[in-house]
Structures are given as C-alpha cells and as structure tokens.
Amino acid sequence: MALGNKRKYYMIGGKGGVGKTSCAASLAVKFANSGHPTIVISTDPAHSLSDSFSQDLSGGDPVPVEGVDSPLYALEEDLQSSTQGGGSAGIKDLMDSMGLGAMFDQLGDLKFEELMDNPPPGMDEIVAISKVMGLLESPSYSMFSRIVFDTAPTGHTLRLLSLPDFMDSSLGKMMKVRLYKHTSSASAAIKSVLGKQEKQLDTPDQLELLWGCTRKVRDLFHDPDAMEFIIVTIPTVMAVSESARLCRSLRKENVPTRRLLLNQVLPPSSSDCKFCAMKRKEQMNALNLVRNDPELSRLSLIDATLFDAEIRGVPALNFMGNSIWK
Ligand SMILES: Nc1ncnc2c1ncn2[C@@H]1O[C@H](COP(=O)(O)OP(=O)(O)OP(=O)(O)O)[C@@H](O)[C@H]1O
C-alpha cells in the first residue's frame, strides 16, 4: 500500500464502533512513517479522530500531527457547516471554491437551490469529499501522496455511493432541458425536473462544468489505481453480516474493494478462561461466516488483534499500524 509515489486515496468504512477511526489513524501514521506525506480526514458527523490522536483536530482545517517521520495532517471535516441552511450553503461554498459561485446564483433562480435544500441522504459526504479533493488540488496541499478517509458508518456510506448517480441524472436532465428549451415542450420538461416555472439556462457550459465536478467524486470511487475502499469489521455475526451487505453494494457500484480488516480478534492463548473460550468460539463462527460468504471470501483478510489497552496517541497508533499494516 505504501509502494509508489502516485497519490492514492484510502476509504476506511464499516459498521459503527468496529474501529474504523483507529484503523484509519494507524494507517495514516504508518504511511507517514513510510515516507509518504499523508493527510487523514474524518467525514463522520460524530468525529473521533481528535480522541484517537489525543489532539484537538477540530476547526475544519488540516492540523499537523507531531511524532512521525514525514508530514502528517489530520482534518475533521465539518459536515454541519457543509449542509447549514439545509444544504444550499454548503453547495454555494463548494461552488464558490470552484469559481462557480455566479452560476449557483443563476441556478438558484431555477430553484436548483430548493433541490439542494432537501438534499438526498449522503449529500453532506459528497460535499465533504469534493471539498477535500478541491483543497488537495491547491498548491499548498499538493504534497500529499496518501489520503486516508475515516468515513461515516455504513448506512451513510451506502447512500453516498448512490448519490453521484442522482446528481448525474438530475443535472443530466437539466442539460436535456437546455437542449429542449426552444421547443414547445420546454415548459413541461422543465416543470417535470424542477416542479417550477420555466426559466432559460444561459450558462450551459458552466452547467457542464458542474456536472463534471459531481462526476469527479464518482470517478475517484471507480479508479482502482487511485482509490481503495477497505472494509473494517469485527468477528461477530452482526458485524460480518453488515460487512457482507456493504461489500455487495461496493461491488455493485464497482468501487475497488480488495481488503477486509477483521479487528479485535482475540490473541492466541493456551489457557482461556470460560468467558474467553466462549468469545473465541463466537469469533470462530463469525470467521466461518466470512470464509463462506461469496463476496467477503474474495477479499484478502487482515487480522488485527484485540489489544489490552485503548489505542490513543501517535505512539499507540504507530504500534497498532506496525502490527496491522504489513
Ligand atoms: N484492535 C483494538 N484493540 C483494542 N481496542 C480497540 C481496537 N480497535 C479499536 N479499539 C477501541 O474501540 C473503540 C472504538 O474504536 P473507533 O473509534 O476506532 O471505532 P469507529 O468504528 O471509528 O467508531 P465510530 O463508528 O463510532 O466512529 C475505541 O475505544 C478504540 O480505542
């Protein structure tokens, strides 16, 4: 994973509480200690990156993390501000940052803003990821060769995956409306898309640009050379079942998914107490589920042991990273 200097994105996702943040933070530390300028970003509305690094990372800007060999930054993306005002403020900010603010105002006339006031689930994550991608294209952040995302829990992630298609079809429809604008069916066509009165789009090229921006996120999610989604799970039937559903959805969406990280596996012991023996049996059952699942069994399995102490701070993350990410 550390091979090559081409920029690579890693999305760490899975059921809530399975250890995504610890795994994402330890991977980022491992990359930084392998010579990669790295940034780790949380897009989970309930951030725990600060707790994981034992450092205040709030504020919405990348914060340097000390104690690693290469530059390591961490960012807790503020999803609240991305969607404040019901979503349109975030979209406006995003489009402003892309130099498309004027177009937003024009689209606002078309009640595009209303569409954004009721964004579909997962919109905030798309905005957050697009914002980060934009930020990383700026010269001051071009140094990062590894980008690690601590994503939102599974439900959000799944919705996120279908979002670019929604945007694609909505904007695609708008572009078609533009093509039909001189025909008598224009009004009906526009109403069917926007539910409002006809207004002519006079910025078709910019609309295409916006369409391109939304596709950027989806393109990243479909590029096996630039991106990988790593599923984190724990050896319980519930977590494995949810991971199997996530894996199927990722496959369906053609998101590059090659690894399954099985976290909190009991370390070997020759003298289990009754409780540990029961737990071990339960974990073996869950592992069998993984082995027999048609999707999960195709992934390469990474074992991460259950540590006897909470993983917090760079030295602990370094220890965890060295034991997991070989
Ligand atoms: N392998 C492990 N050994 C011991 N403790 C662990 C391990 N992995 C994670 N933990 C602990 O489990 C707790 C939850 O971990 P973490 O916050 O990384 O999970 P998460 O999946 O990101 O949670 P959320 O979905 O709430 O964001 C933390 O206290 C963390 O230190």
The ligand as an SDF file (V2000), in Angstrom:
LIG
                    3D

 31 33  0  0  0  0  0  0  0  0999 V2000
   -7.8520   -3.6490   17.9840 N   0  0  0  0  0  0  0  0  0  0  0  0
   -8.3060   -2.9710   19.0290 C   0  0  0  0  0  0  0  0  0  0  0  0
   -7.9410   -3.3090   20.2920 N   0  0  0  0  0  0  0  0  0  0  0  0
   -8.3900   -2.6270   21.3470 C   0  0  0  0  0  0  0  0  0  0  0  0
   -9.2150   -1.5760   21.2590 N   0  0  0  0  0  0  0  0  0  0  0  0
   -9.6110   -1.1820   20.0410 C   0  0  0  0  0  0  0  0  0  0  0  0
   -9.1830   -1.8340   18.8550 C   0  0  0  0  0  0  0  0  0  0  0  0
   -9.7380   -1.2240   17.7840 N   0  0  0  0  0  0  0  0  0  0  0  0
  -10.4830   -0.2150   18.2700 C   0  0  0  0  0  0  0  0  0  0  0  0
  -10.4270   -0.1940   19.6140 N   0  0  0  0  0  0  0  0  0  0  0  0
  -11.1620    0.7100   20.5170 C   0  0  0  0  0  0  0  0  0  0  0  0
  -12.5450    0.6030   20.2290 O   0  0  0  0  0  0  0  0  0  0  0  0
  -13.1790    1.8750   20.3760 C   0  0  0  0  0  0  0  0  0  0  0  0
  -13.8910    2.2640   19.0970 C   0  0  0  0  0  0  0  0  0  0  0  0
  -12.9100    2.4470   18.0890 O   0  0  0  0  0  0  0  0  0  0  0  0
  -13.0490    3.5360   16.9400 P   0  0  0  0  0  0  0  0  0  0  0  0
  -13.4370    4.8610   17.4900 O   0  0  0  0  0  0  0  0  0  0  0  0
  -11.7900    3.4540   16.1430 O   0  0  0  0  0  0  0  0  0  0  0  0
  -14.2650    2.8980   16.1330 O   0  0  0  0  0  0  0  0  0  0  0  0
  -15.1400    3.5450   14.9560 P   0  0  0  0  0  0  0  0  0  0  0  0
  -15.5650    2.4030   14.0960 O   0  0  0  0  0  0  0  0  0  0  0  0
  -14.4000    4.6340   14.2990 O   0  0  0  0  0  0  0  0  0  0  0  0
  -16.3470    4.1220   15.7720 O   0  0  0  0  0  0  0  0  0  0  0  0
  -17.4950    5.1490   15.2270 P   0  0  0  0  0  0  0  0  0  0  0  0
  -18.2960    4.3790   14.2510 O   0  0  0  0  0  0  0  0  0  0  0  0
  -18.2370    5.4710   16.4810 O   0  0  0  0  0  0  0  0  0  0  0  0
  -16.7610    6.3170   14.6260 O   0  0  0  0  0  0  0  0  0  0  0  0
  -12.0860    2.8500   20.7790 C   0  0  0  0  0  0  0  0  0  0  0  0
  -12.0830    2.9490   22.1750 O   0  0  0  0  0  0  0  0  0  0  0  0
  -10.8060    2.1720   20.2850 C   0  0  0  0  0  0  0  0  0  0  0  0
   -9.6700    2.5550   21.0430 O   0  0  0  0  0  0  0  0  0  0  0  0
  1  2  1  0
  2  3  1  0
  2  7  2  0
  3  4  2  0
  4  5  1  0
  5  6  2  0
  6  7  1  0
  6 10  1  0
  7  8  1  0
  8  9  2  0
  9 10  1  0
 10 11  1  0
 11 12  1  0
 11 30  1  0
 12 13  1  0
 13 14  1  0
 13 28  1  0
 14 15  1  0
 15 16  1  0
 16 17  2  0
 16 18  1  0
 16 19  1  0
 19 20  1  0
 20 21  2  0
 20 22  1  0
 20 23  1  0
 23 24  1  0
 24 25  2  0
 24 26  1  0
 24 27  1  0
 28 29  1  0
 28 30  1  0
 30 31  1  0
M  END
$$$$
